[in-house]
Structures are given as C-alpha cells and as structure tokens.
C-alpha cells in the first residue's frame, strides 16, 4: 500500500497547479552552488523539530522531495542563516 508521507505532522502540501515548476535536490543544490548531497545532508541535519529547520518540500513523489522553484530565494536565505561556517554564499 502506498501512502503519502507528510514530513511535518499536520503539514498541508500545496496542490500541484498548472504552471507550477518543482525542482529536486540536485537542481536546488545547483541553484545554491552546492551538491545534491549537501541538500540531502541539510535535510537530515536540520529536521522540522530543530532550531533551524530546513524548508520542507512542497511535494514528495515516491519519497523524492520537490520544492517549488519560486522558493529558491527563501532557501537561500535559510542557508545564509545556518549556524557555523556553512553560511558562506559567495
């Protein structure tokens, strides 16, 4: 049985609408100047219940996360606020 898995308790995912463009971890990483692996590590290191939670994906298909492409500035801002030395945005 396939069930949709919400990554945040009670989180409502946005419905896919015509004209919306979603990107995966590889493209998100590319737009942030990091690898797909870095995005995956951030998701694990900064879960929803952490002090600096990584922005939740807008969709998940077969456990593959996707973010609305228009959220890249929001995620870039999240990265700028990361604790430690990982916040360099050259």
C-alpha angles and dihedrals in degrees: 000000000000117000129181108245116214111209091207122048109254092001116155113215118216113252114247107254131190110274095025116126121204126196131200130225093275094055092040089053091048091053090049094045095247137100128270086247091060091054090050091049091050090052091054096040095047107038125176092270095052126101091252105030118194111242110271117244117255093222139015122200116186088342091306111128124225132186128202105258089230090066094069092100090052091051091045088055090049089054092050088058096049115131116247130012097321093089099084111127103184 
